[in-house]
């Protein structure tokens, strides 16, 4: 992007790899979700860091069974050529019951290299 300013996107304009991950994650399809990541990808969620696809696979499997929740994509933004933010609203049986989270993606070679999830 020439002006270095974040650009609001609609959820349907997110890169395919991000929508593939989000769709698989939403339906707890770990096998499909993991294909969106580079082999050496990093995920940071809830203060924990998961490095590499095996650690990410374990995190995905655990997060799929730890709580029951609904997740709705409420916004999307491209912050530069390789970085995107997808904002989600979650409701469920986790502490607090409701939260808005920012999924911050960094892409490399068409795959997710880094994902940071935070309020």
N, C-alpha and C positions, 0 to 999 in steps of 0.2 A: 504494500500500500504506500502510495507516494507521500501522503501527508502525515503518516505515523499516528493517526487518530483512530481510536476504536470505531468499528463500523457495526452497527446493529444489523443482525441477520435474522431472517425468519428461520424457525427450526428446520424447515424443509430445504434450506440452502446450506446446512452444515455438510461438511465433506462426508462421503459415503462411509468411510471407515469409522467416523464418530457415530453416525446413525446406526451402523451395523452393531457397534459395541453397545450403544444405549438400548437398542431393541433387544439384543440378546440378554443384556443385564436385567432388563425389566421382566423378562419371562424366565429368568434363572437358567439360561442356556449357556453354561460355562464353556463348553466346547466351542461354540461359535464366538463368544465374547473374547476368548483368549487369542483368536486369530487376528484380532484388531491391533495387537501389541507387537512391538519389536521384541526380539529375544532378550535384550538387555533393558527393557522398559522398567520404569519406576512408577509406583503408585503410592501416594501419600493420602491416608484417610484416617480421620479420628486420631491424629497424632502418631500414627504408626506408618513406617515405611516398608514397602514390599518391593524387592528388586529381583528382576528376572521373571520369566513366564511361570516357573513352577511356584514361586511365592505368590504371584498374582493369581494363579489358578486356585491355590489354597484360600486366599482372601476372598475370591469370588464365591467359592463353595460355602465358606463360613457365612458370608454376608447374605447369601441366599436363604439360609436356614435359621439365622440368629433371631430375626424379627419378621413379623408379617407387616407389610406396608404397601401403600399405593404410591406411585411416583408419576408426576406429571411434568413434562417439559413446559416451562413458562416463558423462556426467553433464550435467545442465542446472540452471540456477539463474536466477531472476528477482531482480534486485537492487533495482529500483524500477519505476515504471510504464512506463519506456521502455528499460530496460537489462536485458540477458540475457547469461549466460555459458554457452557450450557447451564442455565439455571433451572433447578427442579424444585418442585414442592412435594414433600413427602408427608404422609399421614399414616400412622400405624401404632403398634404396641411397644414402641421403643420409648425410653425416658423422654418425657415432654410431649410425646404424641404427634407433634407437627414441627416441621422445620423446612426452611428454604436453604438449599445447598447449591454452591457454585462448583461445577465440574470444569476444571481448567485443564485443557488439553494442549499438549505440544506434539506436533507431528514431525516425523522424519521419514522420508522415502515412502510416503503414502500410508504409514502406520503410526500408531500412538507410541511415542517415546516416553512421555511423562503425563501423568494424570494426578492432579491435586484436587481433593474434594474437601471443601470447607464451607462454613456458613457465610 
